[in-house]
Amino acid sequence: MKKEKLINKLLELKQHHMLHLTSDNSRKRKCYKGNYRVNSHFDLMLLIINLIKVCVVALEENQQICDQEVPNPKQNVMEVLHFIIQLIPSEELALIDKLSELLENIEQENKVATENS
């Protein structure tokens, strides 16, 4: 595979699979920004509250939780679990698989070229 063709293929894969994490060049150190779906600012606030409530539930262990503090722990946990599903970068993981396959093909082509030399 020619170098130019390889670079174009890698850029294409990046464009289609790097959906959740994007480079944040505004900082001195390398870091990434995450993109996640919420319906509104209010929805985001509720999600944050539910994360806190789940922490409260986890820390309470077997003690009784006041219904006013955490009125519906099962619902809070469900919402947090749905958010966690968004945190799993499945598209990025698919990219890693495709890049590995592409690199294996390059290694194989190099091996064949070396043997024929």
Biotite code that builds the C-alpha atoms (Angstrom):
import biotite.structure as struc

atoms = struc.array([
    struc.Atom([0.000, 0.000, 0.000], chain_id="A", res_id=1, res_name="MET", atom_name="CA", element="C"),
    struc.Atom([1.459, 3.349, -0.970], chain_id="A", res_id=2, res_name="LYS", atom_name="CA", element="C"),
    struc.Atom([2.189, 5.863, 1.779], chain_id="A", res_id=3, res_name="LYS", atom_name="CA", element="C"),
    struc.Atom([-0.267, 8.448, 0.426], chain_id="A", res_id=4, res_name="GLU", atom_name="CA", element="C"),
    struc.Atom([-3.040, 5.877, 0.128], chain_id="A", res_id=5, res_name="LYS", atom_name="CA", element="C"),
    struc.Atom([-2.312, 4.665, 3.663], chain_id="A", res_id=6, res_name="LEU", atom_name="CA", element="C"),
    struc.Atom([-2.472, 8.190, 5.088], chain_id="A", res_id=7, res_name="ILE", atom_name="CA", element="C"),
    struc.Atom([-5.781, 8.850, 3.309], chain_id="A", res_id=8, res_name="ASN", atom_name="CA", element="C"),
    struc.Atom([-7.206, 5.582, 4.644], chain_id="A", res_id=9, res_name="LYS", atom_name="CA", element="C"),
    struc.Atom([-6.105, 6.425, 8.201], chain_id="A", res_id=10, res_name="LEU", atom_name="CA", element="C"),
    struc.Atom([-7.632, 9.914, 7.975], chain_id="A", res_id=11, res_name="LEU", atom_name="CA", element="C"),
    struc.Atom([-10.876, 8.444, 6.646], chain_id="A", res_id=12, res_name="GLU", atom_name="CA", element="C"),
    struc.Atom([-11.006, 5.929, 9.505], chain_id="A", res_id=13, res_name="LEU", atom_name="CA", element="C"),
    struc.Atom([-10.344, 8.683, 12.034], chain_id="A", res_id=14, res_name="LYS", atom_name="CA", element="C"),
    struc.Atom([-13.155, 10.834, 10.616], chain_id="A", res_id=15, res_name="GLN", atom_name="CA", element="C"),
    struc.Atom([-15.687, 7.990, 10.806], chain_id="A", res_id=16, res_name="HIS", atom_name="CA", element="C"),
    struc.Atom([-14.680, 6.479, 14.138], chain_id="A", res_id=17, res_name="HIS", atom_name="CA", element="C"),
    struc.Atom([-13.297, 9.187, 16.423], chain_id="A", res_id=18, res_name="MET", atom_name="CA", element="C"),
    struc.Atom([-16.685, 10.416, 17.605], chain_id="A", res_id=19, res_name="LEU", atom_name="CA", element="C"),
    struc.Atom([-16.570, 10.640, 21.388], chain_id="A", res_id=20, res_name="HIS", atom_name="CA", element="C"),
    struc.Atom([-13.101, 11.934, 22.148], chain_id="A", res_id=21, res_name="LEU", atom_name="CA", element="C"),
    struc.Atom([-11.530, 14.826, 20.268], chain_id="A", res_id=22, res_name="THR", atom_name="CA", element="C"),
    struc.Atom([-8.165, 16.465, 20.874], chain_id="A", res_id=23, res_name="SER", atom_name="CA", element="C"),
    struc.Atom([-8.235, 19.605, 22.972], chain_id="A", res_id=24, res_name="ASP", atom_name="CA", element="C"),
    struc.Atom([-5.295, 21.743, 21.888], chain_id="A", res_id=25, res_name="ASN", atom_name="CA", element="C"),
    struc.Atom([-6.156, 24.620, 24.227], chain_id="A", res_id=26, res_name="SER", atom_name="CA", element="C"),
    struc.Atom([-4.086, 23.097, 27.031], chain_id="A", res_id=27, res_name="ARG", atom_name="CA", element="C"),
    struc.Atom([-0.345, 22.715, 27.429], chain_id="A", res_id=28, res_name="LYS", atom_name="CA", element="C"),
    struc.Atom([-0.604, 18.972, 27.957], chain_id="A", res_id=29, res_name="ARG", atom_name="CA", element="C"),
    struc.Atom([-2.375, 16.625, 25.579], chain_id="A", res_id=30, res_name="LYS", atom_name="CA", element="C"),
    struc.Atom([-5.947, 15.984, 26.638], chain_id="A", res_id=31, res_name="CYS", atom_name="CA", element="C"),
    struc.Atom([-9.274, 15.120, 25.053], chain_id="A", res_id=32, res_name="TYR", atom_name="CA", element="C"),
    struc.Atom([-12.802, 16.478, 25.162], chain_id="A", res_id=33, res_name="LYS", atom_name="CA", element="C"),
    struc.Atom([-15.734, 14.099, 25.394], chain_id="A", res_id=34, res_name="GLY", atom_name="CA", element="C"),
    struc.Atom([-18.986, 14.589, 23.483], chain_id="A", res_id=35, res_name="ASN", atom_name="CA", element="C"),
    struc.Atom([-22.084, 13.069, 25.051], chain_id="A", res_id=36, res_name="TYR", atom_name="CA", element="C"),
    struc.Atom([-25.777, 13.473, 24.389], chain_id="A", res_id=37, res_name="ARG", atom_name="CA", element="C"),
    struc.Atom([-28.178, 15.160, 26.783], chain_id="A", res_id=38, res_name="VAL", atom_name="CA", element="C"),
    struc.Atom([-31.549, 16.647, 25.905], chain_id="A", res_id=39, res_name="ASN", atom_name="CA", element="C"),
    struc.Atom([-31.056, 19.981, 27.674], chain_id="A", res_id=40, res_name="SER", atom_name="CA", element="C"),
    struc.Atom([-29.117, 21.828, 30.334], chain_id="A", res_id=41, res_name="HIS", atom_name="CA", element="C"),
    struc.Atom([-31.779, 20.738, 32.788], chain_id="A", res_id=42, res_name="PHE", atom_name="CA", element="C"),
    struc.Atom([-31.292, 17.105, 31.697], chain_id="A", res_id=43, res_name="ASP", atom_name="CA", element="C"),
    struc.Atom([-27.555, 17.475, 32.309], chain_id="A", res_id=44, res_name="LEU", atom_name="CA", element="C"),
    struc.Atom([-28.232, 18.894, 35.772], chain_id="A", res_id=45, res_name="MET", atom_name="CA", element="C"),
    struc.Atom([-30.536, 15.960, 36.586], chain_id="A", res_id=46, res_name="LEU", atom_name="CA", element="C"),
    struc.Atom([-27.879, 13.522, 35.412], chain_id="A", res_id=47, res_name="LEU", atom_name="CA", element="C"),
    struc.Atom([-25.295, 15.152, 37.686], chain_id="A", res_id=48, res_name="ILE", atom_name="CA", element="C"),
    struc.Atom([-27.756, 15.021, 40.592], chain_id="A", res_id=49, res_name="ILE", atom_name="CA", element="C"),
    struc.Atom([-28.380, 11.330, 39.875], chain_id="A", res_id=50, res_name="ASN", atom_name="CA", element="C"),
    struc.Atom([-24.634, 10.648, 39.852], chain_id="A", res_id=51, res_name="LEU", atom_name="CA", element="C"),
    struc.Atom([-24.410, 12.243, 43.281], chain_id="A", res_id=52, res_name="ILE", atom_name="CA", element="C"),
    struc.Atom([-27.450, 10.291, 44.518], chain_id="A", res_id=53, res_name="LYS", atom_name="CA", element="C"),
    struc.Atom([-25.952, 7.005, 43.317], chain_id="A", res_id=54, res_name="VAL", atom_name="CA", element="C"),
    struc.Atom([-22.818, 7.855, 45.283], chain_id="A", res_id=55, res_name="CYS", atom_name="CA", element="C"),
    struc.Atom([-24.980, 8.521, 48.354], chain_id="A", res_id=56, res_name="VAL", atom_name="CA", element="C"),
    struc.Atom([-26.724, 5.160, 47.877], chain_id="A", res_id=57, res_name="VAL", atom_name="CA", element="C"),
    struc.Atom([-23.364, 3.397, 47.537], chain_id="A", res_id=58, res_name="ALA", atom_name="CA", element="C"),
    struc.Atom([-21.948, 5.067, 50.657], chain_id="A", res_id=59, res_name="LEU", atom_name="CA", element="C"),
    struc.Atom([-25.034, 4.383, 52.771], chain_id="A", res_id=60, res_name="GLU", atom_name="CA", element="C"),
    struc.Atom([-24.385, 0.625, 52.534], chain_id="A", res_id=61, res_name="GLU", atom_name="CA", element="C"),
    struc.Atom([-27.193, -1.076, 54.470], chain_id="A", res_id=62, res_name="ASN", atom_name="CA", element="C"),
    struc.Atom([-28.437, 2.003, 56.312], chain_id="A", res_id=63, res_name="GLN", atom_name="CA", element="C"),
    struc.Atom([-31.876, 3.344, 55.570], chain_id="A", res_id=64, res_name="GLN", atom_name="CA", element="C"),
    struc.Atom([-31.855, 6.147, 53.029], chain_id="A", res_id=65, res_name="ILE", atom_name="CA", element="C"),
    struc.Atom([-34.210, 9.010, 53.591], chain_id="A", res_id=66, res_name="CYS", atom_name="CA", element="C"),
    struc.Atom([-36.836, 9.098, 50.821], chain_id="A", res_id=67, res_name="ASP", atom_name="CA", element="C"),
    struc.Atom([-36.448, 12.859, 50.571], chain_id="A", res_id=68, res_name="GLN", atom_name="CA", element="C"),
    struc.Atom([-32.688, 12.593, 49.942], chain_id="A", res_id=69, res_name="GLU", atom_name="CA", element="C"),
    struc.Atom([-32.921, 9.866, 47.305], chain_id="A", res_id=70, res_name="VAL", atom_name="CA", element="C"),
    struc.Atom([-36.594, 9.350, 46.474], chain_id="A", res_id=71, res_name="PRO", atom_name="CA", element="C"),
    struc.Atom([-36.080, 6.783, 43.708], chain_id="A", res_id=72, res_name="ASN", atom_name="CA", element="C"),
    struc.Atom([-32.665, 5.089, 43.928], chain_id="A", res_id=73, res_name="PRO", atom_name="CA", element="C"),
    struc.Atom([-33.470, 2.477, 41.280], chain_id="A", res_id=74, res_name="LYS", atom_name="CA", element="C"),
    struc.Atom([-34.308, 5.196, 38.723], chain_id="A", res_id=75, res_name="GLN", atom_name="CA", element="C"),
    struc.Atom([-31.162, 7.148, 39.660], chain_id="A", res_id=76, res_name="ASN", atom_name="CA", element="C"),
    struc.Atom([-29.004, 4.074, 39.123], chain_id="A", res_id=77, res_name="VAL", atom_name="CA", element="C"),
    struc.Atom([-30.723, 3.338, 35.796], chain_id="A", res_id=78, res_name="MET", atom_name="CA", element="C"),
    struc.Atom([-30.049, 6.865, 34.509], chain_id="A", res_id=79, res_name="GLU", atom_name="CA", element="C"),
    struc.Atom([-26.413, 6.666, 35.560], chain_id="A", res_id=80, res_name="VAL", atom_name="CA", element="C"),
    struc.Atom([-26.019, 3.294, 33.837], chain_id="A", res_id=81, res_name="LEU", atom_name="CA", element="C"),
    struc.Atom([-27.513, 4.728, 30.632], chain_id="A", res_id=82, res_name="HIS", atom_name="CA", element="C"),
    struc.Atom([-24.961, 7.547, 30.789], chain_id="A", res_id=83, res_name="PHE", atom_name="CA", element="C"),
    struc.Atom([-22.136, 5.078, 31.383], chain_id="A", res_id=84, res_name="ILE", atom_name="CA", element="C"),
    struc.Atom([-23.134, 3.319, 28.154], chain_id="A", res_id=85, res_name="ILE", atom_name="CA", element="C"),
    struc.Atom([-22.487, 6.634, 26.359], chain_id="A", res_id=86, res_name="GLN", atom_name="CA", element="C"),
    struc.Atom([-19.050, 6.833, 27.981], chain_id="A", res_id=87, res_name="LEU", atom_name="CA", element="C"),
    struc.Atom([-17.905, 3.584, 26.346], chain_id="A", res_id=88, res_name="ILE", atom_name="CA", element="C"),
    struc.Atom([-16.091, 4.667, 23.171], chain_id="A", res_id=89, res_name="PRO", atom_name="CA", element="C"),
    struc.Atom([-17.321, 1.830, 20.934], chain_id="A", res_id=90, res_name="SER", atom_name="CA", element="C"),
    struc.Atom([-16.584, 3.659, 17.679], chain_id="A", res_id=91, res_name="GLU", atom_name="CA", element="C"),
    struc.Atom([-13.039, 4.392, 18.810], chain_id="A", res_id=92, res_name="GLU", atom_name="CA", element="C"),
    struc.Atom([-12.559, 0.744, 19.763], chain_id="A", res_id=93, res_name="LEU", atom_name="CA", element="C"),
    struc.Atom([-13.767, -0.282, 16.295], chain_id="A", res_id=94, res_name="ALA", atom_name="CA", element="C"),
    struc.Atom([-11.154, 2.091, 14.876], chain_id="A", res_id=95, res_name="LEU", atom_name="CA", element="C"),
    struc.Atom([-8.425, 0.361, 16.883], chain_id="A", res_id=96, res_name="ILE", atom_name="CA", element="C"),
    struc.Atom([-9.497, -2.984, 15.383], chain_id="A", res_id=97, res_name="ASP", atom_name="CA", element="C"),
    struc.Atom([-9.419, -1.562, 11.851], chain_id="A", res_id=98, res_name="LYS", atom_name="CA", element="C"),
    struc.Atom([-6.038, 0.096, 12.436], chain_id="A", res_id=99, res_name="LEU", atom_name="CA", element="C"),
    struc.Atom([-4.631, -3.177, 13.755], chain_id="A", res_id=100, res_name="SER", atom_name="CA", element="C"),
    struc.Atom([-5.885, -4.978, 10.669], chain_id="A", res_id=101, res_name="GLU", atom_name="CA", element="C"),
    struc.Atom([-4.413, -2.287, 8.421], chain_id="A", res_id=102, res_name="LEU", atom_name="CA", element="C"),
    struc.Atom([-1.048, -2.498, 10.195], chain_id="A", res_id=103, res_name="LEU", atom_name="CA", element="C"),
    struc.Atom([-1.057, -6.304, 9.889], chain_id="A", res_id=104, res_name="GLU", atom_name="CA", element="C"),
    struc.Atom([-1.639, -5.937, 6.140], chain_id="A", res_id=105, res_name="ASN", atom_name="CA", element="C"),
    struc.Atom([1.272, -3.497, 5.899], chain_id="A", res_id=106, res_name="ILE", atom_name="CA", element="C"),
    struc.Atom([3.519, -5.894, 7.838], chain_id="A", res_id=107, res_name="GLU", atom_name="CA", element="C"),
    struc.Atom([2.497, -8.731, 5.528], chain_id="A", res_id=108, res_name="GLN", atom_name="CA", element="C"),
    struc.Atom([3.198, -6.614, 2.426], chain_id="A", res_id=109, res_name="GLU", atom_name="CA", element="C"),
    struc.Atom([6.610, -5.634, 3.828], chain_id="A", res_id=110, res_name="ASN", atom_name="CA", element="C"),
    struc.Atom([7.408, -9.262, 4.607], chain_id="A", res_id=111, res_name="LYS", atom_name="CA", element="C"),
    struc.Atom([6.498, -10.367, 1.072], chain_id="A", res_id=112, res_name="VAL", atom_name="CA", element="C"),
    struc.Atom([8.522, -7.487, -0.422], chain_id="A", res_id=113, res_name="ALA", atom_name="CA", element="C"),
    struc.Atom([11.547, -8.422, 1.729], chain_id="A", res_id=114, res_name="THR", atom_name="CA", element="C"),
    struc.Atom([11.301, -12.092, 0.748], chain_id="A", res_id=115, res_name="GLU", atom_name="CA", element="C"),
    struc.Atom([11.104, -11.194, -2.950], chain_id="A", res_id=116, res_name="ASN", atom_name="CA", element="C"),
    struc.Atom([14.169, -8.930, -2.725], chain_id="A", res_id=117, res_name="SER", atom_name="CA", element="C"),
])
